[in-house]
Amino acid sequence: MKYFLYFCFMLLWVTHTCSLRAENNQSVSDSIVREIEKNSFSNRLESNALVDKLHKLSENEPQNIQKRIQYMYGKMAVDYAQGINASDLVKDVKACLDTLNPQKYTSARTLLQYTLALGYVSQDDYAKAFTMAMQALEQFRKQNNHRYVVQNLLLLETICGFIKNLSMSKDYYQQILQLVNPAQPEYYRAHLLFYNSMYSINKVGEGIDSLTAFLPQLESYGDKGLLAMAYANLSTFYVTNHNPNGSYPYLMKLQNAMQYIDNMQITCVFYQNMGLYYLGINNYKQAESYFRKYKAMAVENNNINHLFYSSYVLSLMYKQAGIIDSAYVYLQQS
């Protein structure tokens, strides 16, 4: 059960992380934020370079609260999208939020609340994430900030998938569809999140059938990041339900889509699922190779969920091979 919940977490996080977009604004820092939101999922290096620019702008004007907040938000957006543990940043965001006067800095606090909600999700603290997202949603609605209303609804749909509340997930899914259309990426993310929520409550068949039926529309839309998410999710649906042959075509589609994006979280999922595929067909040498790559990337990301799961599987593999000392070492890490 522990690792089934982990898979649900992984799918929902990966699906939501490509959903961040920006408000139109003419300032340099706002333009950089828009570019970060556009690229945070698919282009890691470019996004990190943009975050560095925001940091320099913030340092050049240390009294400018808005630039400081934009830097923290931009960094959180990239870390969240890439599956990087942002525990230190969460502390900084919370400290900043606690110091801002609610009457004087309403808009700034609202963006910080949304930023903090993203951070809490990355720490598996869904109660705090839900609270922050709801507070931000209320304020963004008062500000008639349509784009961030949609982003908050997507985040709330994500959280409800994590906590296995399909009814609430469906409610946010329906709210999103009333605000977006098939020309917008948020339309597709809302669908992907809802199908993942089905998976998270063990409606695996419905999740597979719904996502498979939706795939032609998504492929016609053509967004490589969204396609990578869908292929990653379908390969996970199959490989975690003892159907390695069903997962393989989607793993190959995912590998092809990865040529066009640079996302550490997606790469982790690919290594993991390839390892599980080879385990499923009893090719332990190839399985070990992929799980070692998977674990190395989990260490680089400081991603606890990936690190625990990769160590757990490697422990089982070494135990089965009779290499007890190695099995014990990996078991201690899981």
C-alpha positions in Angstrom: 0.0 0.0 0.0 2.9 2.4 0.8 4.3 2.1 -2.7 0.9 2.2 -4.4 0.3 5.6 -2.7 3.8 6.6 -3.9 2.8 5.8 -7.5 -0.3 7.9 -7.2 1.7 10.8 -5.8 4.2 10.5 -8.6 1.6 10.6 -11.4 -0.4 13.5 -9.9 2.7 15.6 -9.3 4.1 15.0 -12.8 0.8 15.8 -14.4 0.3 19.0 -12.4 3.8 20.3 -12.8 3.4 21.5 -16.4 0.4 23.7 -15.5 2.0 26.9 -14.4 1.4 30.0 -16.6 1.8 33.7 -16.1 -0.2 37.0 -16.1 0.5 39.6 -18.7 2.7 42.4 -17.4 5.2 44.7 -19.0 8.0 44.7 -16.3 11.2 42.9 -16.9 10.8 40.6 -13.9 7.2 39.8 -14.9 8.3 38.9 -18.4 11.0 36.6 -16.9 8.4 34.9 -14.7 6.2 34.3 -17.7 9.1 32.6 -19.5 9.8 30.5 -16.4 6.2 29.3 -16.2 6.3 28.5 -19.9 9.5 26.5 -19.7 9.8 25.2 -16.2 8.5 21.7 -17.1 10.2 21.2 -20.4 13.4 23.2 -20.3 15.3 22.9 -17.0 18.5 24.6 -17.9 16.9 27.7 -19.5 14.5 28.0 -16.6 17.3 27.8 -14.0 19.1 30.6 -16.0 16.0 32.7 -15.8 15.7 32.1 -12.1 19.2 33.4 -11.7 18.2 36.6 -13.6 15.3 37.1 -11.2 17.7 36.6 -8.3 20.0 39.3 -9.6 17.1 41.7 -10.1 16.0 41.0 -6.5 19.5 41.5 -5.1 19.8 44.8 -7.1 16.7 46.1 -5.4 16.6 44.5 -1.9 13.8 46.8 -0.8 11.5 45.7 -3.7 9.2 43.1 -2.1 7.6 42.2 -5.4 10.9 41.3 -7.1 11.9 39.2 -4.1 8.6 37.3 -4.2 8.8 36.8 -7.9 12.2 35.3 -7.5 10.9 32.9 -4.8 7.9 32.0 -6.9 10.0 31.4 -10.0 12.4 29.2 -8.2 9.6 27.2 -6.6 7.9 26.8 -10.0 11.1 25.3 -11.5 11.9 23.1 -8.4 8.3 21.8 -8.3 8.1 21.2 -12.1 11.4 19.2 -12.0 10.5 17.2 -8.8 13.2 18.8 -6.7 12.9 18.9 -2.9 12.3 22.5 -2.0 12.3 22.3 1.8 14.6 25.3 2.4 12.7 27.4 0.0 9.4 26.6 1.7 10.9 28.0 5.0 11.9 31.2 3.2 8.5 31.6 1.6 6.7 31.1 4.8 8.9 33.5 6.7 8.3 36.2 4.0 4.5 35.5 4.1 4.4 35.9 7.9 6.1 39.3 7.7 3.9 41.0 5.1 1.0 43.2 6.2 -2.2 41.6 4.7 -3.8 45.0 4.0 -0.7 46.6 2.4 0.5 43.6 0.4 -2.6 41.7 -0.6 -1.5 40.7 -4.1 2.0 39.8 -3.0 0.7 37.6 -0.2 -1.6 35.9 -2.5 1.2 34.8 -4.9 3.2 33.7 -1.8 0.3 31.6 -0.6 0.1 29.9 -4.0 3.9 29.4 -4.0 3.8 27.9 -0.5 1.0 25.6 -1.6 3.2 24.2 -4.3 6.0 23.7 -1.8 3.8 21.9 0.7 2.6 19.5 -2.0 6.3 18.7 -2.8 6.6 17.8 0.9 3.5 15.6 0.9 1.8 18.0 3.4 -1.5 18.1 1.7 -3.5 19.6 4.6 -1.3 22.7 4.6 -1.2 22.7 0.8 -5.0 22.6 0.6 -5.3 25.5 3.1 -2.8 27.7 1.3 -4.4 27.0 -2.1 -7.9 27.8 -0.9 -6.7 31.0 0.6 -5.0 32.0 -2.6 -8.0 31.0 -4.7 -10.3 33.2 -2.7 -8.0 36.2 -3.2 -7.3 35.6 -6.9 -11.1 35.4 -7.4 -11.5 38.8 -5.7 -8.8 40.2 -7.9 -10.4 38.7 -11.0 -7.2 37.0 -11.8 -8.5 34.4 -14.2 -5.2 32.6 -14.9 -4.2 32.0 -11.4 -7.8 31.0 -10.5 -7.3 28.2 -13.0 -3.9 27.3 -11.6 -5.2 27.1 -8.1 -8.1 24.9 -9.2 -5.6 22.6 -11.0 -3.5 22.4 -7.8 -6.6 21.7 -5.7 -7.6 18.9 -8.2 -4.0 17.5 -7.7 -4.3 17.6 -3.9 -7.7 15.8 -4.0 -6.1 13.1 -6.0 -3.4 12.7 -3.4 -5.9 12.4 -0.6 -8.1 10.0 -2.6 -11.2 12.2 -2.8 -12.5 11.6 -6.2 -15.7 13.6 -5.6 -13.8 16.8 -4.8 -11.3 16.1 -7.6 -14.2 15.8 -10.0 -15.7 19.1 -8.7 -12.5 21.1 -9.3 -12.1 19.3 -12.7 -15.6 20.5 -13.8 -14.9 24.0 -12.5 -11.7 24.2 -14.6 -13.5 23.0 -17.8 -16.0 25.9 -17.4 -13.0 28.3 -17.5 -10.9 26.9 -20.2 -11.3 25.5 -23.8 -9.5 22.9 -25.9 -7.1 25.5 -27.3 -5.5 25.8 -23.8 -3.1 23.4 -22.1 -5.0 23.6 -18.8 -7.9 21.8 -20.5 -5.7 18.8 -21.1 -4.1 18.9 -17.7 -7.5 18.9 -16.0 -8.4 15.7 -17.9 -5.0 14.0 -17.1 -5.3 14.9 -13.4 -8.8 13.4 -13.2 -7.8 10.2 -14.9 -4.9 9.9 -12.4 -7.3 10.4 -9.5 -9.3 7.4 -10.8 -6.0 5.4 -10.6 -5.3 6.7 -7.1 -8.5 5.2 -5.7 -7.9 1.8 -7.5 -10.2 2.5 -10.5 -7.3 1.4 -12.6 -9.4 0.1 -15.5 -11.4 3.3 -15.7 -8.3 5.4 -15.6 -6.6 3.4 -18.4 -9.7 3.4 -20.6 -10.4 7.1 -20.1 -6.8 8.2 -20.8 -6.5 5.9 -23.8 -9.7 7.3 -25.2 -8.5 10.9 -24.6 -5.0 10.3 -26.1 -5.9 10.9 -29.8 -7.2 14.4 -28.9 -4.1 15.1 -26.8 -1.8 13.8 -29.6 -3.7 16.1 -32.1 -3.0 19.1 -29.7 0.7 18.2 -30.0 2.2 19.6 -26.8 5.3 17.4 -26.2 5.3 18.0 -22.4 1.6 17.0 -22.1 2.3 13.9 -24.3 5.2 12.9 -22.1 3.0 13.1 -19.1 0.3 11.0 -20.7 2.7 8.3 -21.9 4.4 8.3 -18.5 1.1 7.8 -16.8 -0.1 5.1 -19.1 3.1 3.2 -18.8 2.8 3.5 -15.0 -0.8 2.3 -15.1 0.2 -0.9 -16.9 3.6 -1.7 -15.4 2.3 -1.3 -11.8 -0.6 -3.6 -12.5 1.6 -6.5 -13.7 1.2 -5.9 -17.4 4.8 -5.1 -18.7 3.9 -5.8 -22.3 1.1 -3.3 -22.1 3.5 -0.6 -20.7 6.2 -1.1 -23.4 4.6 0.8 -26.3 4.0 3.8 -24.0 7.6 3.6 -22.7 8.8 3.9 -26.3 6.5 6.8 -27.0 7.7 8.4 -23.8 11.4 7.9 -24.8 10.7 9.6 -28.1 8.8 12.5 -26.4 11.8 13.0 -24.0 13.9 14.1 -27.0 12.0 17.4 -26.9 11.9 18.1 -23.2 14.3 18.3 -20.3 12.5 17.3 -17.1 14.2 15.4 -14.3 10.9 14.1 -12.9 9.9 12.6 -16.2 13.3 11.0 -16.6 13.0 9.5 -13.1 9.6 8.0 -14.1 11.1 6.6 -17.4 14.0 5.0 -15.6 11.7 3.6 -12.9 9.2 2.2 -15.4 11.8 0.7 -17.6 13.2 -1.0 -14.6 9.8 -2.3 -13.6 9.3 -3.5 -17.2 12.5 -5.5 -17.2 11.6 -6.9 -13.8 8.3 -8.0 -15.2 9.9 -10.0 -18.0 12.6 -11.4 -15.6 15.5 -9.5 -17.2 17.2 -8.6 -13.8 20.4 -7.2 -15.3 18.6 -4.6 -17.3 16.2 -3.9 -14.4 19.2 -3.3 -12.1 20.8 -0.9 -14.6 17.7 1.2 -14.9 17.0 1.3 -11.1 20.6 2.4 -10.5 20.1 5.3 -12.9 16.8 6.0 -11.2 18.3 6.1 -7.8 21.2 8.3 -8.9 18.7 10.9 -10.3 16.7 10.7 -7.1 19.8 11.5 -5.1 20.6 14.5 -7.4 17.0 15.8 -7.0 17.0 15.1 -3.2 13.6 13.5 -4.0 12.7 11.3 -1.0 9.8 9.4 -2.7 12.0 8.3 -5.6 14.9 7.6 -3.4 12.9 5.4 -1.1 11.3 3.4 -3.9 14.4 2.9 -5.9 16.3 1.7 -2.8 13.4 -0.6 -1.9 13.3 -2.3 -5.3 17.1 -2.7 -5.4 17.0 -4.3 -1.9 14.4 -6.8 -3.1 16.5 -7.6 -6.2 19.7 -8.2 -4.2 17.8 -10.3 -1.7 16.5 -12.5 -4.5 20.0 -12.8 -5.9 21.3 -13.9 -2.5 23.5 -10.8 -2.0 22.3 -10.1 1.5 24.7 -7.4 2.5 23.7 -5.2 -0.4 20.1 -6.0 0.1 20.4 -4.8 3.7 22.1 -1.6 2.8 19.4 -0.7 0.3 16.6 -1.8 2.7 18.0 0.7 5.3 17.5 3.5 2.7 13.9 2.6 1.8 
